[in-house]
Amino acid sequence: MTRSKSNSKQQINDTIYQININEAIKTANFSRKKSKIYIALLWVMFDVSDIQGRIGAAQALKPGEGESS
């Protein structure tokens, strides 16, 4: 193999390697964003569940019971 063919083949391999690195970085960034979204959704679900529990507890109280202000 001539030197120019060897160099161009090496350049192609380097380019493919760089593309693979870039794809891995994009995937990691997407994964991190996705996990942040899941955490936010879980937080909202927890808050809604907590609020629903408090509403249920408040509805179960008789008039005049509960916290005094």
N, CA, C and O of each residue as an XYZ file, in Angstrom:
276
protein
N       0.861     -1.171      0.000
C       0.000      0.000      0.000
C       0.902      1.227      0.000
O       1.904      1.285      0.714
N       0.534      2.182     -0.797
C       1.347      3.395     -0.861
C       1.094      4.256      0.353
O       0.131      4.068      1.097
N       1.991      5.206      0.527
C       1.907      6.067      1.707
C       0.640      6.917      1.691
O       0.027      7.103      2.742
N       0.222      7.444      0.526
C      -0.974      8.296      0.464
C      -2.234      7.493      0.760
O      -3.148      7.993      1.414
N      -2.289      6.249      0.282
C      -3.448      5.411      0.591
C      -3.490      5.093      2.081
O      -4.560      5.057      2.689
N      -2.334      4.868      2.653
C      -2.262      4.580      4.077
C      -2.711      5.790      4.893
O      -3.436      5.648      5.877
N      -2.276      6.976      4.479
C      -2.670      8.200      5.179
C      -4.169      8.452      5.063
O      -4.817      8.826      6.040
N      -4.722      8.246      3.860
C      -6.156      8.498      3.689
C      -6.979      7.469      4.469
O      -8.034      7.796      5.013
N      -6.495      6.232      4.520
C      -7.199      5.220      5.302
C      -7.152      5.585      6.789
O      -8.140      5.416      7.503
N      -6.014      6.080      7.247
C      -5.892      6.502      8.643
C      -6.812      7.685      8.920
O      -7.419      7.758      9.988
N      -6.920      8.610      7.969
C      -7.812      9.762      8.137
C      -9.264      9.305      8.240
O     -10.034      9.828      9.046
N      -9.626      8.331      7.421
C     -10.991      7.791      7.471
C     -11.240      7.144      8.835
O     -12.285      7.359      9.448
N     -10.276      6.355      9.301
C     -10.418      5.719     10.616
C     -10.524      6.758     11.723
O     -11.322      6.603     12.647
N      -9.720      7.821     11.634
C      -9.779      8.894     12.632
C     -11.135      9.582     12.612
O     -11.689      9.906     13.662
N     -11.667      9.806     11.414
C     -12.973     10.455     11.277
C     -14.069      9.577     11.877
O     -14.932     10.068     12.604
N     -14.034      8.293     11.577
C     -15.027      7.363     12.127
C     -14.930      7.342     13.650
O     -15.951      7.341     14.337
N     -13.715      7.325     14.177
C     -13.513      7.333     15.621
C     -14.099      8.602     16.233
O     -14.756      8.545     17.273
N     -13.862      9.755     15.586
C     -14.379     11.025     16.100
C     -15.910     11.043     16.054
O     -16.548     11.547     16.979
N     -16.498     10.504     14.998
C     -17.962     10.437     14.890
C     -18.519      9.571     16.022
O     -19.525      9.924     16.638
N     -17.872      8.449     16.291
C     -18.330      7.572     17.373
C     -18.257      8.275     18.722
O     -19.156      8.121     19.550
N     -17.205      9.038     18.949
C     -17.085      9.793     20.201
C     -18.201     10.825     20.290
O     -18.834     10.967     21.336
N     -18.445     11.545     19.201
C     -19.506     12.559     19.197
C     -20.870     11.935     19.460
O     -21.675     12.502     20.199
N     -21.138     10.787     18.872
C     -22.413     10.104     19.097
C     -22.543      9.660     20.551
O     -23.621      9.753     21.139
N     -21.452      9.183     21.125
C     -21.482      8.770     22.531
C     -21.770      9.965     23.434
O     -22.517      9.846     24.406
N     -21.182     11.115     23.116
C     -21.424     12.325     23.909
C     -22.879     12.760     23.775
O     -23.516     13.108     24.769
N     -23.408     12.743     22.555
C     -24.819     13.121     22.345
C     -25.743     12.194     23.128
O     -26.701     12.648     23.754
N     -25.456     10.907     23.090
C     -26.285      9.933     23.806
C     -26.237     10.186     25.307
O     -27.265     10.132     25.982
N     -25.053     10.459     25.827
C     -24.917     10.721     27.262
C     -25.675     11.985     27.646
O     -26.341     12.018     28.681
N     -25.579     13.026     26.820
C     -26.296     14.269     27.117
C     -27.804     14.052     27.072
O     -28.528     14.559     27.929
N     -28.283     13.302     26.080
C     -29.713     13.017     25.976
C     -30.174     12.219     27.189
O     -31.240     12.474     27.749
N     -29.357     11.252     27.584
C     -29.692     10.427     28.741
C     -29.795     11.280     29.996
O     -30.702     11.093     30.808
N     -28.872     12.209     30.153
C     -28.886     13.067     31.335
C     -30.126     13.951     31.331
O     -30.763     14.134     32.369
N     -30.475     14.507     30.157
C     -31.679     15.347     30.062
C     -32.921     14.521     30.363
O     -33.833     14.970     31.058
N     -32.938     13.299     29.824
C     -34.095     12.433     30.027
C     -34.249     12.091     31.510
O     -35.366     12.075     32.028
N     -33.147     11.821     32.188
C     -33.254     11.475     33.605
C     -33.718     12.676     34.423
O     -34.432     12.509     35.411
N     -33.318     13.893     34.020
C     -33.800     15.086     34.724
C     -35.308     15.230     34.550
O     -36.008     15.626     35.482
N     -35.807     14.909     33.361
C     -37.252     14.979     33.110
C     -37.978     13.957     33.982
O     -39.013     14.269     34.569
N     -37.439     12.735     34.070
C     -38.065     11.711     34.903
C     -38.090     12.133     36.366
O     -39.091     11.929     37.053
N     -37.001     12.718     36.846
C     -36.954     13.178     38.238
C     -38.001     14.257     38.466
O     -38.686     14.255     39.489
N     -38.130     15.186     37.511
C     -39.133     16.248     37.642
C     -40.543     15.659     37.662
O     -41.382     16.087     38.455
N     -40.805     14.684     36.799
C     -42.129     14.050     36.773
C     -42.418     13.318     38.081
O     -43.531     13.390     38.602
N     -41.425     12.620     38.606
C     -41.626     11.934     39.884
C     -41.908     12.931     40.993
O     -42.745     12.676     41.860
N     -41.221     14.061     40.974
C     -41.437     15.093     41.993
C     -42.860     15.626     41.914
O     -43.521     15.794     42.939
N     -43.335     15.892     40.693
C     -44.704     16.388     40.508
C     -45.705     15.344     40.984
O     -46.672     15.676     41.670
N     -45.478     14.073     40.620
C     -46.393     13.017     41.045
C     -46.422     12.915     42.569
O     -47.485     12.713     43.156
N     -45.268     13.052     43.206
C     -45.201     13.000     44.668
C     -45.987     14.161     45.270
O     -46.744     13.977     46.222
N     -45.803     15.365     44.708
C     -46.520     16.535     45.219
C     -48.028     16.377     45.056
O     -48.784     16.688     45.977
N     -48.471     15.900     43.903
C     -49.904     15.710     43.658
C     -50.458     14.684     44.640
O     -51.534     14.876     45.206
N     -49.724     13.603     44.839
C     -50.161     12.569     45.780
C     -50.256     13.134     47.195
O     -51.207     12.843     47.920
N     -49.280     13.933     47.584
C     -49.277     14.547     48.916
C     -50.471     15.488     49.073
O     -51.140     15.486     50.107
N     -50.729     16.280     48.053
C     -51.857     17.230     48.103
C     -53.180     16.472     48.180
O     -54.069     16.844     48.947
N     -53.310     15.401     47.381
C     -54.538     14.612     47.416
C     -54.739     13.994     48.799
O     -55.865     13.929     49.293
N     -53.659     13.544     49.420
C     -53.749     12.989     50.772
C     -54.195     14.032     51.782
O     -55.007     13.742     52.661
N     -53.675     15.234     51.663
C     -54.062     16.306     52.587
C     -55.523     16.706     52.388
O     -56.232     16.989     53.354
N     -55.968     16.728     51.128
C     -57.372     17.060     50.849
C     -58.279     15.993     51.453
O     -59.289     16.313     52.080
N     -57.916     14.726     51.264
C     -58.703     13.627     51.829
C     -58.767     13.707     53.344
O     -59.823     13.487     53.936
N     -57.640     14.022     53.973
C     -57.618     14.137     55.435
C     -58.465     15.317     55.891
O     -59.166     15.226     56.899
N     -58.406     16.413     55.164
C     -59.193     17.594     55.535
C     -60.684     17.325     55.371
O     -61.493     17.794     56.172
N     -61.052     16.570     54.335
C     -62.465     16.266     54.107
C     -62.992     15.310     55.177
O     -64.185     15.318     55.481
N     -62.121     14.494     55.745
C     -62.545     13.529     56.765
C     -62.799     14.201     58.114
O     -63.487     13.643     58.969
N     -62.248     15.385     58.302
C     -62.444     16.086     59.579
C     -63.869     16.611     59.687
O     -64.498     16.959     58.688
N     -64.356     16.660     60.898
C     -65.669     17.260     61.141
C     -65.496     18.772     61.185
O     -64.404     19.260     61.477
N     -66.540     19.506     60.905
C     -66.426     20.962     60.980
C     -65.958     21.400     62.366
O     -66.453     20.916     63.383
N     -65.017     22.302     62.388
C     -64.485     22.807     63.649
C     -63.241     22.072     64.120
O     -62.538     22.569     65.000
N     -62.941     20.887     63.553
C     -61.722     20.167     63.905
C     -60.596     20.655     63.004
O     -60.838     21.329     62.002
N     -59.411     20.324     63.354
C     -58.279     20.672     62.514
C     -57.409     21.716     63.165
O     -57.551     22.018     64.350
N     -56.512     22.260     62.381
C     -55.570     23.236     62.914
C     -56.263     24.553     63.186
O     -57.114     25.000     62.417
N     -55.890     25.156     64.279
C     -56.430     26.488     64.563
C     -55.440     27.525     64.067
O     -54.229     27.306     64.083
N     -55.968     28.649     63.630
C     -55.067     29.662     63.102
C     -54.784     30.749     64.090
O     -54.037     31.679     63.787
